[in-house]
Amino acid sequence: GLTMTELQTLIDAHADVPGGLMPLLHAVQDVHGYIPADAVPAIAKGMNLSRADVHGVITYYSHFHEHPMGQQVVQVCVAESCKACGGDELMKHAEKALGCASGGTTANGAYSLEPVYCLGLCAQSPAIQINDAVHARMSAVKFDALLKKAA
């Protein structure tokens, strides 16, 4: 976990840096695994921003998480190009394969399944990302094979 002292140390290190909010949020998530809601008021105060501003940045970027994540994070692109090439069906398949809903984490904490808006592989849709690895031209069969490898 992240103590308030550790949080304050991170805030102090970024408070005077122009555009320091993003690096601060990355630092908090690197230490804690996600950005807890109770850290937002301290971050806002330390960065001289409103809580709404901080919350807006956290929710805008799919990289930031407000809840503990599974050991493996599976992101399925749901942007237009991937949708047109079977992204919605791929998300439904992923929900069944993992046993959790989009935006959820499996009961055992092994996987989190997240919708993501564009992985930059529009010409090779549909795309997914597992942890830091991006996979293009994804199908249900390829998805299952990747899961077996990742386990």
N, C-alpha and C positions, 0 to 999 in steps of 0.2 A: 504493500500500500504506500500511499504518499502522505507524509505528515504535513501539517500546516507549516512547520519550519522549513521542510524541504521545498514545499510549494513557494514559500516566501523567498527562499534563496534563488529559485528559478526566476521568479518575477523580478527580483532585484537585478538579476543578470541581464534581463531584457528590457527593463523599464525605459532606459534612455537610448535604446537602439531604434532608429527610424524604421518603421515597419516591423517592429519587434514582436507583434502579436502572433504572427504565423510561426516564427521560430520558437516562441514560448510554448504555443500549443503543441508543436511537435515534441519539444523537450518534455512536457508534462506527460504526453501519451507514451513517449519512449520509456519513461520511468514507471508509469502506472499501468500502461496497457490500454487506457482509455482516458477521457477527460470527465471526471466526476462532476455532477451538477453542483455539488457544494464547493467546488474550486472556482466556479464562474464569478461569484461576487468578488473574491480576492483578486482574481485576474483582472477583472474590469476596473477595480479600484487602483491596482498597481499600474495599469496601463493607461489610466485616465480615460476610460471608455465607459459606455453604458453596458449594463448586463445584456441588453438586447443586441448591442453591436457584437459582443463576444459570442453570444449564443448563435447569432446569424452566421458568423464565420464558421463556427463548429458544424452547423447543420448544412451549410452550403457545400463544403468540401467533403466528398465521400470518404476521404482518407481518415477523417476524424471520427471517433466513436464516443458516444455518451454512456455506453454500458460496457461491461466486461465482454470481451469477444472470445470465441472459441479458439482452440489451439491453431486451427487452420481456418483462414477466412476465404470463402468462395464468393467471388463477385460475378454476377451475370449481367452483361450489358443489356439495358432495356431502352436504349436510345433508338431513334427511328430506323437507321440502317439495319441494326441487329434485329429489331422487331420485324422488319420486312423479310428477313431471312430466317425467321424461326426463333427469335429470342424469347418470345412469350412461352412457346412450347418447351424451350430449353429450361426456362425458369421453373415451369411446372414439373418437368422431369427431375430437376435438381432438388426441388422440395420433396418429391417422393423418394429419390435416391438417398437423401440425407436424413429424411424424417423430421424436417422442421420447415416452418413457413418462411417465406421471403422476409428478411428483416429480423429473423430469429436466430437462436443458437440451439443446437441439439442439447437434450437433457444431460448428456454426459460431458458437455463442454468441449467436445472434439471439434465441432464445426460451427461456424457462423455463416449464414447465407444472406448476402446483401445485394440488392439491386444497385447498379451503378450506371451513371449516365455518360457513356462514351469512354472507351478505352483507347480510342485513336486508331482502331483497326477496321474502320468502316468498309474498306474495300475487300476485307476478308471476314465479313460477318457470317454468323454471329460469333462474338468473342466473350471469353471469360477470363478472370484472373484468379489464381489460387495463390494466396500469400503475395509474393512479389513477381510471380511468373505469369505472363500473359499467354493465352492460347487462342489462336484464330480458327476460323472455319469449324467451329465446334458442333458436334452432333451428340445425341444421347449416348451412342456407342462409345465415342471418344471420351465423353464425360465420365462414363463408368470406368473406362480403362485408366484415366487420370486419377480417379478416386482410389482405385486399387493400388496404384503406384504411391500415392500420397499417404496411404494408411500405414 
